[in-house]
Amino acid sequence: YDMGKTFGMTHQPLQDGVTPHSKRGIAEAKAAGDSLKERGFSKFDVAYTSTLSRAIITCELALEHSSESTPIEKVWQLNERHYGALQGCRKDDPHIEVNKGSKYE
């Protein structure tokens, strides 16, 4: 699984938490729906997704290929985390400092 290829990331992705799907990502979402249907999961009372556009599109694509009409509930609590001061910064920006001694260093 290569997230960069799935979500169409560039060589210098931004810290925004939202990246559009690549062609491969769209195909994988549809394949996930096909896989659900093949395994007998074709009827859902409701599908939950975050309010982020990429998550909504993934959910819609998977449901199109797996089920009949399924309502989608968009729930902000499922959103990816906010990057705080790093929001919008390039991941490879040399000016970004990581807390020294943290587990993320």
Secondary structure, DSSP 8 states (H G I E B T S, - for coil): --HHHHTT--SS-BTTS-----HHHHHHHHHHHHHHHHTT----S-EEE-SSHHHHHHHHHHHHHH-SS--EEE-GGGS----GGGTT-BTT-TT----TTSTT-
